[in-house]
Amino acid sequence: MSTRIADRFAACAREGRPALGIFVMAGDPDFDTGTAILKALPGAGADMIEFGMPFSDPMADGPGVQAAGQRALKGGQTLNKTLSMVAEFRKTDNTTPIVLMGYYNPIYIHGVDAFIGDAIAAGVDGLIVVDLPPEEDNELCLPALRAGLNFIRLATPTTDDRRLPIVLRNTSGFVYYVSMTGITGAAIKSHAAVGEAVRRIKSHLDLPVAVGFGIKTADDAAIVGRDADGVIVGTAVCNAIAGSLVEGKATAGTVAAVTTLVTGLASGAKRARA
């Protein structure tokens, strides 16, 4: 089945490189700057965008991503505004995949059916909902799949061979392999172990495997991208935004801080299999 996600991974594979996924928090540091960052990502080299839905209690997020969410919430970001940013993006870009990533609470408050319909109307391609395990697939995963949204599942170093088939059962689009136990932003301890995990997951199903958590530099992207179908970077992007702010406000250099980082990461991904 042709989808933006499938098409983009296939295109990157034909080019002999991993796809570069960039996580950015919606509305960070404010709505207008966040919209400008979102629109600038594909031109800087992002193949896929993970768009964070700010939430007040993000259990899997490290300090950098948590701070991004707090900045967005302080600026008045809501789920409706996040969807409106996607819709605005789609006016000029109909090919770059966008995956909403976050937690179930804002979706539950919005209403599952309404959320799915609104997400599709805005141009969302898939969902990563960190706190909904496979045992809760009836809650959101299955309705989303029936409506045509990819539902991307997380696998971790602690997902053993008994648990993995359960985790992957209703996964679509790609599998997100979390390269470590713990929160976002830490360092990868063993690239060899990550490569082995990617191969193990791919032995269970025919979907791309993208690796996130711990990828911060172009060299990281190049090393992880030797084995993975995609590399995902989030904390480094959030930190780049934070470093560009003055008294918590966007500056003339905020968008450029992100695009410069992404361009470098894209160069690393391109040499992963050179």
C-alpha positions, 0 to 999 in steps of 0.5 A: 500500500502506497503511503507517504511513509512507505514511499519515503522509506522506499525512496531513501532505500533506493538512494542507498541511505537511511531516512532522517527523521526529525522530532520537533515539538509543536509550538516550540518556542511559540506558534509562529516560530514553530510553524516556520521551523516545521516548514523549513525542515524538509529543505534542510534535509529531513525526510520525515517529521515527528511532530510532538504533541506537548503534554504536561507529564511526559514520562519518557522524555528527557530534560531537553524534550520536556523543556521544549514541551513546557515552552510550547505549553507556556506559549499556549500550544494546544492539540487543535493548534498542532493539527492546524500547523500540520494543515498549514504545512500541507498547503506547500508540502504534500510528500513529507511524512508527518507522524504525531508523537506524544501521549494518550491524554490529550487525544482522549480529551479530544475524543478518539474518533474526532482526533482520528478524523481531524488528524487525517483531515490535517494531513497526518500520516501516523501516530506514535503514542508512547503510553498505549501498550499493545494490550490497549490496541482497541483504544486507539491503534485499531480505530486509527489503522481502520481509518488509514493512519499508520500506528508506529510501535516502540520496541526497546532493548528489553523487548524480548523474543516473547514480547516482540511479536505482541508489540509488532502485531498491529504495527504499521508504517515502520518500527521505532527502535528505542536504542536504550533503556531510559529517557530521551537524550542519553548516549548510545552505549553500544552501536553493535547492540543496536545493529543486532536489535534492528536485524532481530526486529526485521526478522519478525516483519517486513517493515522499515526499522528506525532508531531513535534516542541517543542520536545527536551528531552527524557521526551518530547518524552515519554509524546507526544508519549503517544498520537502520532504515531510518535514524531519528533525532529529537533532543539535539533539535530541542536543545538547538532551539533552546540555545538560540533563545534570549530570555526564553523568546525566539530570535532571528537565529532560531530557525537557522539553528535548527536547519543548520543542525538538520543539514549536518545530520542529513550529511551524516545519514548520506554517508552511512553506507558510502 
